[in-house]
Amino acid sequence: MGINFSNQIYKTMIDNFKKSLSYTGVTTQISNSGGKEKLIEATAINIDGAFFMKENVKDPTKTGVFQSADAILLYYDYTLTINSYITYNGVKYQIRELPTKRFLGTTSFYFMARLYKYE
């Protein structure tokens, strides 16, 4: 017997905490001479998501979800790629690992991306 899980509560939570962000997709180009990698930025678009910075967490025991990242982004309806950028309040963050898809059973709830300040 299956249990029906609803992802609506996560969508509501993300909508309640969402911020307007700028997303810049990136493609990788490898040169034929030397094999150097070059990142090519696409045109930035505006997206919404629940964005949390590690520096704003008051209790240091609650920072485990960040691991070594500077911020996290929770979202449910975008395709974000590795090496792309999220800009919030003029600060640029890079997605350095594939976003994690969160499930409960077989029901997809949301995605989480760890973000690292890009300098």
C-alpha positions as CSV (number, residue, x, y, z in Angstrom):
1,M,0.0,0.0,0.0
2,G,1.5,3.3,-1.0
3,I,1.3,6.5,0.9
4,N,0.5,9.7,-1.0
5,F,3.0,12.5,-0.1
6,S,2.3,16.0,-1.2
7,N,5.1,18.4,-2.1
8,Q,2.7,21.4,-1.6
9,I,4.0,22.2,1.9
10,Y,7.6,22.6,0.5
11,K,6.3,24.8,-2.4
12,T,4.5,27.0,0.1
13,M,7.6,27.2,2.3
14,I,9.8,28.1,-0.7
15,D,7.2,30.7,-1.9
16,N,7.0,32.2,1.6
17,F,10.8,32.6,1.9
18,K,11.6,33.3,-1.7
19,K,13.9,36.1,-2.9
20,S,14.4,37.4,-6.4
21,L,17.8,36.2,-7.7
22,S,19.7,36.5,-11.0
23,Y,20.8,33.2,-12.6
24,T,23.5,33.1,-15.2
25,G,23.9,29.7,-17.0
26,V,27.4,28.7,-18.0
27,T,28.7,26.4,-20.7
28,T,32.2,24.9,-20.8
29,Q,34.4,25.3,-23.8
30,I,37.7,23.3,-24.1
31,S,40.3,24.7,-26.5
32,N,41.7,22.4,-29.1
33,S,45.3,23.6,-28.5
34,G,46.3,22.9,-24.9
35,G,42.9,21.7,-23.6
36,K,42.3,24.7,-21.4
37,E,38.8,25.0,-20.1
38,K,36.9,28.3,-20.5
39,L,33.5,29.1,-19.0
40,I,31.1,31.0,-21.3
41,E,28.3,32.9,-19.5
42,A,24.8,33.0,-21.0
43,T,22.4,35.9,-20.5
44,A,21.2,36.3,-16.9
45,I,17.6,35.6,-16.1
46,N,15.6,36.3,-12.9
47,I,14.5,33.4,-10.8
48,D,12.8,33.0,-7.4
49,G,13.9,30.7,-4.6
50,A,14.4,30.4,-0.9
51,F,18.0,31.7,-0.4
52,F,19.8,31.5,2.9
53,M,23.3,32.7,3.7
54,K,25.4,30.8,6.3
55,E,26.5,34.1,7.9
56,N,22.9,34.9,8.9
57,V,22.5,31.6,10.9
58,K,22.5,32.6,14.6
59,D,23.1,29.2,16.1
60,P,26.3,27.6,14.8
61,T,24.9,24.1,15.5
62,K,22.4,24.7,12.7
63,T,24.8,25.1,9.8
64,G,25.2,21.5,8.9
65,V,23.1,21.8,5.7
66,F,25.5,24.4,4.4
67,Q,28.6,22.1,4.8
68,S,31.4,24.2,3.4
69,A,29.1,26.4,1.2
70,D,28.4,30.1,1.8
71,A,24.7,29.9,1.0
72,I,22.0,27.5,0.0
73,L,19.1,27.8,-2.5
74,L,15.9,25.8,-2.3
75,Y,13.8,25.8,-5.5
76,Y,11.4,23.5,-7.3
77,D,10.9,24.6,-10.9
78,Y,14.2,25.4,-12.6
79,T,17.0,23.5,-14.2
80,L,20.3,24.9,-12.7
81,T,23.6,23.6,-13.9
82,I,27.0,23.1,-12.4
83,N,29.4,26.1,-12.7
84,S,26.5,28.6,-13.2
85,Y,26.1,31.6,-11.1
86,I,23.5,33.0,-8.7
87,T,23.7,36.7,-7.9
88,Y,22.0,38.2,-4.8
89,N,22.5,41.7,-3.5
90,G,25.4,42.2,-5.9
91,V,27.3,39.2,-4.5
92,K,28.0,36.4,-7.1
93,Y,27.8,32.7,-6.0
94,Q,28.8,29.7,-8.0
95,I,27.1,26.3,-8.1
96,R,30.1,24.0,-7.9
97,E,28.3,20.7,-7.5
98,L,25.1,19.3,-8.9
99,P,22.0,20.4,-7.1
100,T,20.5,17.8,-4.8
101,K,16.9,16.6,-5.6
102,R,15.0,16.0,-2.3
103,F,12.6,13.1,-2.2
104,L,10.2,11.5,0.3
105,G,9.6,8.0,-1.0
106,T,9.3,8.4,-4.7
107,T,7.8,11.9,-4.6
108,S,10.1,14.8,-5.6
109,F,9.8,17.7,-3.2
110,Y,12.4,20.3,-4.1
111,F,16.0,20.9,-5.2
112,M,18.8,22.3,-3.0
113,A,21.9,23.9,-4.4
114,R,24.9,24.8,-2.3
115,L,26.5,28.1,-3.4
116,Y,30.0,29.3,-3.0
117,K,31.1,33.0,-3.2
118,Y,32.7,33.7,-6.5
119,E,35.6,36.2,-6.7
